[in-house]
Amino acid sequence: MDDQQIHHKIAELVKTEQDLRDSTADQTKLPERAAQLQKIEVQLDQCWDLLRQRQAKIHAGESPDNAQVRPASEVEGYRQ
């Protein structure tokens, strides 16, 4: 996946996230929506991490195509 594809994926995920947050869905589906939002947030973190990896590889003189999506457990474990 190149940077443009990653940015496109991010835009799709953000749109989906906004739609879920703005929806006036049935209150009985709140746990489902919360789970969907959590999944989207993890995918967004993975996409942003992948972009950072690609940029770091470019700065190190390596091919950005060698960057890989890291597991959710690794990406979500970063300290802010």
VENURFEN-V35204 format. One record per residue. RES is the residue in three letters. PHI is phi in whole degrees, -180 to 180 (none if undefined). BURIAL is + if it has 16 or more other ideal C-beta (glycine too) atoms within 10 Angstrom, else -. Layout:
RES_PHI_BURIAL ; RES_PHI_BURIAL
This chain:
MET_none_- ; ASP_-92_- ; ASP_-58_- ; GLN_-63_- ; GLN_-66_- ; ILE_-66_+ ; HIS_-62_- ; HIS_-63_- ; LYS_-62_+ ; ILE_-60_+ ; ALA_-61_- ; GLU_-63_- ; LEU_-65_+ ; VAL_-64_- ; LYS_-61_- ; THR_-62_+ ; GLU_-61_+ ; GLN_-63_- ; ASP_-61_- ; LEU_-65_- ; ARG_-69_- ; ASP_-86_- ; SER_-67_- ; THR_-106_- ; ALA_-63_- ; ASP_-50_- ; GLN_-61_- ; THR_-71_- ; LYS_-99_- ; LEU_-58_- ; PRO_-61_- ; GLU_-63_- ; ARG_-64_- ; ALA_-62_- ; ALA_-66_- ; GLN_-64_- ; LEU_-62_- ; GLN_-61_- ; LYS_-62_- ; ILE_-65_+ ; GLU_-61_- ; VAL_-65_+ ; GLN_-62_+ ; LEU_-63_+ ; ASP_-60_- ; GLN_-66_+ ; CYS_-65_+ ; TRP_-63_- ; ASP_-62_+ ; LEU_-63_+ ; LEU_-62_+ ; ARG_-65_- ; GLN_-61_+ ; ARG_-61_+ ; GLN_-64_- ; ALA_-63_- ; LYS_-65_- ; ILE_-61_- ; HIS_-65_- ; ALA_-89_- ; GLY_79_- ; GLU_-103_- ; SER_-77_- ; PRO_-66_+ ; ASP_-69_- ; ASN_-83_- ; ALA_-71_+ ; GLN_-133_- ; VAL_-65_- ; ARG_-88_+ ; PRO_-62_- ; ALA_-55_- ; SER_-62_- ; GLU_-79_- ; VAL_-66_+ ; GLU_-75_- ; GLY_-90_- ; TYR_-67_- ; ARG_-90_- ; GLN_-87_-
